[in-house]
Amino acid sequence: MSKKFLFLSTALLAVILLSGCASGSVRGNTWPGLSATNDVAYLADGPFVYAVNLKDGTELWRYPDQRSNKYLFYTTPYLTSNGLVIVGSSGSSFSLIALNPASIDATTKSPTVAWSFSDVHDHWVAPPLELDGRLFAPNSDGNLYVVDLKNGQLVKSIELGTDLWAQPVSDGKNVYISALDHSMIAVNKDNYQVLWHEDLGGAITSPPMLADGNLYVGSFASNLEKFDPASGNHQPVEKTNAWVWGTPSLVNDNLYFGDLSGNLYSYNLKEGKYNWNPTTIKPDNWDPINNKEKDESKETAITASPVPMNDNLLVATESGAIYQVDPNGQSVLWGGKEQQPGGQIYTTPVIAGDLVLVSPMNSGAFLYAYDLNGTKKWSFQPAK
């Protein structure tokens, strides 16, 4: 069995099993969801959603206050314009929950629930998108739910007929959703009509990138695909060496993205070609938790999107290492061996002010904060 197939099978199985997890007590079923403001990190990780103070890594609150079979979280927490934190549960209750961090319950020490929407049939993988006072929320039951941001009431249910794992994107006119059944779908944001539904020939697990008036998305067809948002006409613009999981990152006129064999690509939009041959990110074979060399494959999947930082990129890998890549494709281990978080990194790191936040699986902590030079400032391990 190839490493690529094993990775995908494990990822798919983890998500499928999550909705039936009885205890919600074990971390590591699938990778966590991470978002942040300049002051607070929000981490969805198994039975709880945590709010972490970015000054010192201390826990501000968690939701719920106690473990419950009803709740299981791994969807990236979504921060709305009116100050709510939207989280999707994949426990026995398939709820989209709006938490209000400005209102902390005196008894539970958790944020109050502004509203909860649960008129769905399956678990939540993708975070929603806020648009004109509404949340466009894709669910694994194959529906795109449009929910009123103020009260959580259903505005419209749009049946798309396929597992939806990726957050929608919008150009202000339409909403674009990628799907596991090889599809890219466009929906009018106002009348909710499906404008086009196109097949790419491979599963799509992440949102597309809007750039130069087009949509760019990678897929398990091992292509970077270009879409006309108006018509849905599309064509592959470049082949990749392996399946593409994450969303491309845009820096100036260049798209950067990785594949499941550890290759990093740089595609120039103006010239319509790669800037350089794919750079293969190799694991450093260093286990910082046990302070010794580790024996593993000489390739490492890249599922996280590259993170632009100054003139370089940060690339997090399945091997638990983070690399700094310059505009010419040259990579170095960011911060050195001793600064690496270890475990496996599938979640895209988040830059919050002057910190870089990383949440690996199977590491010594749930969350690490680094300065921009790659030096650890603190780590977060929640109290039991």
Secondary structure, DSSP 8 states (H G I E B T S, - for coil): --HHHHHHHHHHHHHHHHTT-SS---TTSS--EEEE-SSEEEEEEBTEEEEEETTT--EEEEESSS--TT--B-S--EE-TTS-EEEEB-SSS--EEEEEEEEE-TTT-SEEEEEEE---SS---S--EEETTEEEEE-TTSEEEEEETTT--EEEEEE--S---S--EE-SSEEEEE-TTSEEEEEETTT--EEEEEE-SS---S--EEETTEEEEE-TTSEEEEE-TTT--EEEEEE-SS---S--EEETTEEEEE-TTSEEEEEETTTTEESSS-EE-----EETTTTEE----S-----S--EEETTEEEEE-TTS-EEEE-TTS-EEETT-GGG---SB--S--EEETTEEEE--BSSSSSEEEE-TTS-EEEEE----
